[in-house]
Amino acid sequence: MNSRTAYQTAVLNYQTLQKQLNFAAAQARKNLQIAQRQASDYVLRSKIKGIVYKLYREKGEAVTPQTPLALLGDARHFVLQMQVDETDIVKIRPGQQVLVTLDSYKGQVFTARVTTVSPIMNTASKTFLVEAEFIRQPPCCTPSSASKPTSCCKPSPKRC
C-alpha cells in the first residue's frame, strides 16, 4: 500500500467516524429531549390555584390516569352541595337564593345562590343534587363542612 492510498483510506475512515459521531450526538440529544419530556410527565400541576386538602396516594405508589391523587380546592370559593327531597325540587331554580346554616357557625345564617339543579334523582335517597355558591362566604370554611338549607327564597319578580 502506498502512502497516497493509506492517506485516502485514513481520510475515508475519519469521515466515516465523523458521521458516526455526529449521528450518535444527534441521537443522544434526541434521547435527552425524550427523557426531559417524560420527566415532566411525572410532575403534577393543578389547573387551579388553591390548597391541597388531602393526599390520597403516597410517593412512589403506582396509579392509573383515573386514580384520584389529591383533594384540591380554592379556600376563597366553596360550592355548597345539597340533597333536596323530590317533593321540594320543583320549587328550586338556578339563580334562586337559599338561606344556609353551617354546623361550625351556630346561630348564623348565610345567603347562597343556586347555580345547578341536577335533573337526575338519586333513587336510593329520593333526592336531587343542588349546588349553590355563597353570596357572602363565611370567614373560614372547610371542605365537607356540614350545611343545611333552612329555606329557599322566592325569586324576585322581574321589573320592567
N, C-alpha and C positions, 0 to 999 in steps of 0.2 A: 504494500500500500504506500503510495507516495504521499508527500506532505499536502498536496492540493486535495486529494481525496480525503485524507484524515481531517483536514480543515473543514471541508464541506460536510463530512459526517458529524463533526463536532457542532457545527452551526445548526444542522438539522436536529440533532439531539437537544441542543439548547432551546430551539424554537418549540420543539415538542414538549419539553419540560416546562417552558414558559406558558404554553397553552394549558397544560395540565394544572399548573399552579394558579393561573387566572380562573380556570373553571372551578377548582377547589375553593378558592377565595370567594367567588360568587355564590357557590353552594353554601359555604359557611355563613355568609351574610344573609342569605335567604332562610337558612335554618334558625339564625338568631332572630329574624323578624317573626317567624312562626312561633318560636318559643316565647317571645315577648307578648305576642297576641294571645297565646294560650295562657300565659301567666296572668294577663289582665282579665281573662275569663273567670278566674278564681277570686277576684276582688269583688266584694259585694258593695253595691251602691244603691241607694234609695232614690226614687224619683221625687220624694218629698223631703222637705226639711222637717225634722222633728226629733222625737226621743225614742230610744229603744226601751220599751217597757218590759220585754221578756225575750230571752233567747230560748228557742225550743231544741236546738242541737248543740253538741259540743264540737270544739275544734278537732278536725280530723275525721269526723263521722261521715260516712258515705250518705249521700242524699240524691234524690232524683229531682228533675226540674219542677215537679209538682209538690215537693215537700216544703211545708212552711218552715222557715228558719227563725223568724222573729216576729214579735208584735211591735209594730211601729205606730207612732201617732204624733199628731201636732197638738201640743198642750194648749194652744190658743183656739182650737176648733174641735168641738166634740159633736158627734151625731147621736141623738137620742134614738134608741130603738125600743118601740113599744108594741106589745101584743094587744091588739084590740079585738074584743069579742065580736062574733059575726053579727050580733043584733045591733051593735053600735057602729059598725064600719060604714054604714050608709050615711052617717052624719059627718064623716070626716072627709075633707077635701084638701088637696095641696094648696098652700098659701094661708090656710086657716091657723089661727093662734090657738095654742094649748097651754094651760097652766100646769106646771110640773113641780112636784116636791121631790127632794133628794133626801135619802136617809141621813147623809152626812151634814145636812143643813136643816135640822129640825125646826119646824115652825116657819120656815121661809118658803115662799112660792116664787118660782121663776117662770118667765114667759118664753115660749118657744114657738117657732113657725113650722108647720107641717111641710116637708119637702117631697116625701114619697109615700104613696099608699100602694102596697102590693096587692095586685088583683088575685093572688093565689092564696087560698086558705090552707093553713096547717090543719090537716084533717085530724091529727091526734089531739090537738088542744082546742080546735074550733076557733082559732084566732087568725088575724091578719097582721102582717108586719107593717108598722107605720114608722117612718123616720121623720125626725124633726131636728131643727137647729135652734140653739139658744138665740134669742134676740139680744139679751144681756146675759153673758155667761157668768156663772159663779166664779169667785176669785180663785178657787182651787178645785179642780175636778180631775178624777182619775178614770181610766178605762174600767168598765164593768161596775161602775157605781150604780147602786140600786136607785131607780127612779120610778115614780108613779105619776101618770097623768091624773090630775084632780078634776079638770073639767075642760071642755072644749068651748071656745068662744065662737059665737055665730059670726060668719063673715060679715063685714060691714057692707051696707048697701052702696052700690056704686052711685056716685054723684055725677050729674051731667054738667 
